[in-house]
Amino acid sequence: MSNLLKDIYSPAFYGRLSATLTETVPGFDKKRFIARIFDHGFADKALKERMYHTSQVLHEFLPDDFPKAAKLLAKIIAQLRKDKVAEDGLAYMFLPDYVERYGLQHFDSAIPSLELITQFVSCEFAVRPFILQYGSRMMDVFLQWSLHNNYKVRRLASEGSRPRLPWAMAIPALKKDPAPVLPILENLKNDPSEWVRRSVANNLNDIAKDHPAIVMDIARRWKGISKETDAIIKHGCRTLLKQGHTEVLAHYGLNGSHASITGFKVITPRVAIGDSLSFSFTVRNDDKAAQTIRLEYGIYYNKSKGQLARKVFKISERLLQPGEQVQIVKKQSFKIITTRVFYPGAHQVSVIVNGEEKGVKEFELVEG
């Protein structure tokens, strides 16, 4: 069995899909569909390319008229459910892609289709072009969806309207002015679904990167409404906390001046790419009263041109009694990953207590 994620698009998958299409698409030709899917370039296609390819091939078997095709997409989903196909399967992302690709010029048919499909597989990426093309008209749809009886549709209202949704196209207008998003988040701040509330927090975190004052105003207004809403705000302020933003630190009563660190040392001053940095320190509450201590560390990565750029990682947040101290031993992996390039040379690690950098040490990263 293959360990490659792209191989979720396997012969077995297309066999099952073909059975569904045979039941739902008039005149469906399974043999031709399979032949079109497994063309000469299929083996070299990456995950997203296979997903796009699937929606493109499907288009050859559905009506060119999108409103008619949308009715068949609804039948396909109904049949998938009848066949006990698990919802939220990554392989079925070709369904929202189909609507994004072929339904963009058919707003009145595409929006109900997205509303239906997202209850089977998330449409958060597919809605982005609709925001760009239709602006306030699409934002009005999100506002309506934020009151939907299905939690997956409510989540789409928040997740789809994020100004900076990862791996998706950004929405410049919402980055500049997130005002249209705020009523949506207000409707969802007490949502019974944790999945929806986490999306609200992520949306707020997006907004905080461009408009911290707006998020701080929301934090003050929502404070104490419920423990769930407090959790939304805390998660939504995570970037501001990592930045040591003065207002958010004050909001959470985090004061770095009454805490100290001792014994800060780098255990592995020379780290090979593929291994881990190890460091340790002791933190102490120097205040006469108990206080919350938020511990973080920063890695100053050496970049391609030799400059250092800090990325902050959270360790913990805990209540320390007067004079109480805690020893911390921490590791940071330098295992090769696709989202970051490691450059050999001098790096630094710092310890951050309640937003205040308390010490910086150097270490060297070398070729593995």
C-alpha positions in Angstrom: 0.0 0.0 0.0 1.3 3.4 -1.0 2.2 6.0 1.8 1.9 8.9 -0.6 -1.1 11.1 0.1 -1.8 11.6 -3.6 -2.6 7.9 -3.9 -5.9 8.4 -2.2 -6.8 8.8 -5.8 -6.4 5.1 -6.5 -7.9 2.7 -8.9 -10.1 1.5 -6.0 -11.3 5.0 -5.3 -12.2 5.6 -9.0 -13.9 2.3 -9.1 -16.2 3.2 -6.2 -16.8 6.7 -7.7 -17.7 5.2 -11.0 -20.3 3.0 -9.4 -21.8 6.1 -7.8 -21.8 8.0 -11.1 -23.4 5.1 -12.9 -26.3 5.4 -10.5 -26.7 9.2 -10.8 -25.5 10.4 -14.2 -27.6 9.5 -17.2 -25.6 7.7 -19.9 -22.5 7.6 -17.8 -19.7 5.6 -19.6 -17.6 4.0 -16.8 -15.0 2.6 -19.3 -14.4 6.0 -20.9 -14.3 7.8 -17.5 -11.6 5.4 -16.1 -9.6 5.8 -19.4 -9.8 9.6 -19.2 -8.7 9.6 -15.5 -5.7 7.4 -16.0 -4.2 9.3 -18.9 -0.5 9.2 -19.7 0.3 11.9 -17.1 -1.7 10.7 -14.2 1.1 8.9 -12.4 3.2 12.1 -12.2 0.4 14.3 -10.9 0.6 15.6 -7.3 -2.3 15.5 -4.9 -3.9 18.8 -6.0 -3.3 18.1 -9.6 -5.1 14.8 -9.3 -8.0 16.6 -7.6 -8.2 19.2 -10.3 -7.9 16.5 -13.0 -10.8 14.6 -11.4 -13.1 17.6 -11.6 -12.1 18.3 -15.1 -12.8 14.8 -16.3 -16.1 14.7 -14.4 -17.0 17.9 -16.3 -16.9 15.9 -19.6 -19.6 13.6 -18.2 -21.9 16.3 -16.8 -24.0 18.8 -18.7 -22.2 22.0 -19.9 -25.1 23.9 -18.4 -24.0 24.5 -14.8 -27.5 24.7 -13.2 -28.2 21.2 -14.6 -24.8 19.9 -13.5 -25.5 21.3 -10.0 -28.6 19.1 -9.7 -26.6 16.1 -10.6 -23.9 17.0 -8.0 -26.7 16.9 -5.4 -27.7 13.5 -6.6 -24.1 12.3 -6.5 -23.8 13.4 -2.8 -27.1 11.7 -1.9 -25.9 8.5 -3.5 -22.5 8.7 -1.7 -24.4 9.0 1.6 -26.6 6.1 0.6 -23.5 4.1 -0.2 -22.2 4.9 3.4 -19.2 6.9 2.1 -17.5 8.7 5.0 -18.0 12.5 5.0 -15.1 15.0 5.0 -12.9 12.7 2.9 -10.0 14.6 1.3 -10.4 12.7 -2.0 -13.9 14.3 -2.5 -12.4 17.9 -2.6 -12.9 17.6 -6.3 -16.7 18.3 -5.7 -16.2 21.9 -4.4 -13.5 22.4 -7.0 -16.0 21.6 -9.7 -18.3 24.4 -8.4 -15.4 26.8 -8.2 -14.2 26.0 -11.6 -17.5 25.8 -13.5 -20.0 27.6 -11.4 -18.4 31.0 -10.8 -20.5 32.7 -13.4 -23.7 31.1 -12.1 -24.0 32.6 -8.6 -27.7 31.6 -8.0 -27.0 28.0 -8.7 -23.5 27.7 -7.3 -24.2 29.1 -3.8 -26.9 26.5 -3.0 -24.6 23.9 -4.4 -21.8 25.0 -2.1 -24.2 25.1 0.8 -25.1 21.4 0.1 -21.6 20.1 -0.7 -20.0 21.6 2.4 -22.2 19.4 4.5 -20.4 16.5 2.9 -16.9 17.9 2.3 -15.6 21.4 3.2 -15.9 24.1 0.6 -13.7 26.7 2.3 -11.3 27.0 -0.6 -14.0 27.0 -3.3 -15.8 30.1 -1.9 -12.8 32.4 -2.2 -13.2 33.3 -5.9 -16.8 34.1 -5.2 -15.8 36.7 -2.6 -13.4 38.2 -5.0 -16.0 38.4 -7.8 -19.2 39.2 -5.9 -17.9 41.1 -2.9 -20.7 42.2 -0.6 -23.2 39.8 -2.2 -21.1 36.9 -1.1 -20.5 38.4 2.3 -24.3 38.6 2.7 -24.5 34.9 2.0 -21.9 34.2 4.7 -24.0 36.2 7.1 -27.1 34.1 6.3 -25.0 30.9 6.6 -23.8 31.9 10.0 -27.4 31.3 11.2 -27.7 28.0 9.4 -29.0 24.9 11.3 -26.1 22.8 10.1 -22.8 23.4 11.9 -20.7 22.7 8.8 -22.4 25.5 6.9 -21.9 27.8 9.9 -18.2 26.9 9.9 -18.0 27.7 6.2 -19.4 31.2 7.0 -16.4 31.8 9.3 -13.6 29.8 7.7 -14.5 30.8 4.1 -14.5 34.5 5.1 -11.1 34.5 6.7 -8.9 37.3 5.3 -5.8 35.1 5.3 -7.0 31.5 5.0 -3.8 29.3 4.8 -3.2 27.5 1.5 -5.9 29.6 -0.1 -6.0 32.9 -2.0 -6.0 35.9 0.3 -8.8 38.4 0.1 -7.1 41.9 -0.1 -10.4 43.8 0.6 -10.9 41.9 3.9 -7.3 42.3 4.9 -7.7 46.1 4.4 -11.2 46.3 6.0 -12.5 43.3 7.9 -15.8 45.1 8.9 -18.0 42.8 6.7 -16.6 39.7 8.6 -17.4 41.0 12.1 -21.2 40.5 12.1 -20.6 36.9 11.0 -18.2 36.3 14.0 -20.7 38.0 16.4 -23.3 35.4 15.3 -21.0 32.5 15.9 -19.2 33.5 19.1 -21.5 31.3 21.2 -21.8 28.5 18.7 -22.4 25.1 20.3 -19.8 23.5 17.9 -16.2 23.6 19.0 -15.2 23.2 15.3 -17.1 26.4 14.5 -15.7 28.3 17.5 -12.1 27.3 16.6 -12.8 28.8 13.1 -14.0 32.0 14.7 -10.7 32.1 16.7 -8.7 31.6 13.5 -10.6 34.3 11.7 -9.9 36.7 14.6 -6.2 35.7 14.5 -6.1 36.6 10.8 -7.7 40.0 11.5 -5.2 40.6 14.4 -2.3 40.5 12.0 -3.5 43.6 10.2 -5.9 45.2 12.7 -4.9 44.4 16.3 -7.0 47.3 17.7 -10.2 45.7 16.3 -9.4 42.3 17.9 -8.6 44.0 21.2 -11.9 45.8 21.2 -13.7 42.4 20.6 -11.6 40.8 23.3 -12.8 43.4 25.8 -16.4 43.1 24.7 -16.6 39.3 24.7 -14.6 38.8 27.9 -16.6 36.8 30.4 -19.5 36.0 28.2 -18.7 32.3 28.6 -15.7 30.1 29.1 -16.0 29.0 25.5 -16.0 32.6 24.2 -13.0 33.4 26.5 -11.2 30.4 24.8 -12.0 31.9 21.4 -10.5 35.2 22.3 -7.4 33.6 23.8 -6.8 31.5 20.6 -7.7 34.5 18.4 -5.0 36.6 20.2 -2.2 34.0 19.9 -0.3 36.0 17.3 -0.5 39.2 19.4 0.6 37.2 22.4 3.6 35.8 20.5 4.5 39.4 19.4 4.4 40.6 23.0 1.6 43.1 22.1 1.3 45.4 25.1 -2.4 45.6 25.2 -3.1 41.9 25.0 -0.5 41.2 27.6 -2.2 43.7 29.9 -5.6 42.2 29.0 -4.4 38.8 30.4 -2.5 40.2 33.3 0.8 39.0 32.0 3.7 41.1 33.5 7.2 40.1 32.7 8.9 42.4 35.1 8.1 40.2 38.2 9.6 37.0 36.8 13.2 36.0 36.2 15.1 33.1 34.6 18.4 31.5 35.8 20.6 28.8 34.5 19.7 29.3 30.8 22.0 27.1 28.8 22.1 25.5 25.4 22.7 21.8 25.9 23.5 21.2 22.2 25.5 24.2 20.9 26.2 22.4 17.6 23.1 21.0 15.9 23.1 18.9 12.7 20.2 19.5 10.3 17.8 16.6 11.0 18.6 16.6 14.8 17.2 18.7 17.6 18.3 21.7 19.6 18.2 21.1 23.4 18.2 23.9 26.0 17.2 24.4 29.6 16.4 27.2 32.1 14.7 27.8 35.4 11.8 30.4 35.7 10.9 32.0 39.0 8.0 34.1 40.2 9.6 37.1 41.9 6.2 38.7 42.8 4.7 38.7 46.3 1.5 37.3 44.8 0.7 34.3 42.6 0.9 35.2 39.0 0.3 33.5 35.6 3.5 32.8 33.8 3.4 32.4 30.0 6.5 30.7 28.8 7.6 30.8 25.2 10.9 30.5 23.3 12.1 32.1 20.1 14.2 30.6 17.4 16.2 33.1 15.4 16.5 31.3 12.1 19.4 32.1 9.8 17.9 33.1 6.5 19.3 32.8 2.9 21.0 36.2 3.0 22.5 35.7 6.5 19.9 37.7 8.4 18.1 36.3 11.5 14.3 36.0 11.7 12.5 35.0 14.9 9.7 32.5 15.2 8.0 32.1 18.6 6.9 28.8 20.1 4.7 28.4 23.2 5.9 26.2 26.0 3.2 26.5 28.7 1.1 28.9 30.7 0.8 28.2 34.4 0.1 29.8 37.8 3.2 30.1 40.0 3.0 30.9 43.7 5.3 33.7 45.2 8.9 32.5 45.0 8.0 29.3 43.1 10.3 28.2 40.4 10.2 25.6 37.7 12.9 24.0 35.6 12.3 23.7 31.9 14.1 21.4 29.5 13.0 21.9 25.9 13.9 20.5 22.4 13.3 22.1 19.0 13.5 19.8 16.0 15.5 20.7 12.9 14.1 17.7 11.0 13.8 18.6 7.3 10.2 19.7 6.4 8.6 21.0 3.2 7.5 24.3 4.8 10.9 25.6 5.9 14.4 25.6 4.5 17.2 25.4 7.1 20.4 27.3 6.3 23.6 26.3 8.2 25.3 28.9 10.3 24.8 30.9 13.5 21.3 30.7 15.0 19.9 31.9 18.3 17.4 30.7 20.9 15.7 33.0 23.4 13.4 32.6 26.4 10.3 34.7 26.6 8.4 35.2 29.9 5.0 37.0 29.7 6.0 38.5 26.4 9.4 39.8 27.6 12.5 38.3 26.2 14.7 37.3 29.2 17.8 35.9 27.5 19.3 34.9 24.2 21.9 32.2 23.5 23.6 31.3 20.2 24.0 27.8 18.6 25.3 26.6 15.3 23.4 24.7 12.8 25.5 22.4 10.5 24.9 20.1 7.6 23.7 16.7 8.7 
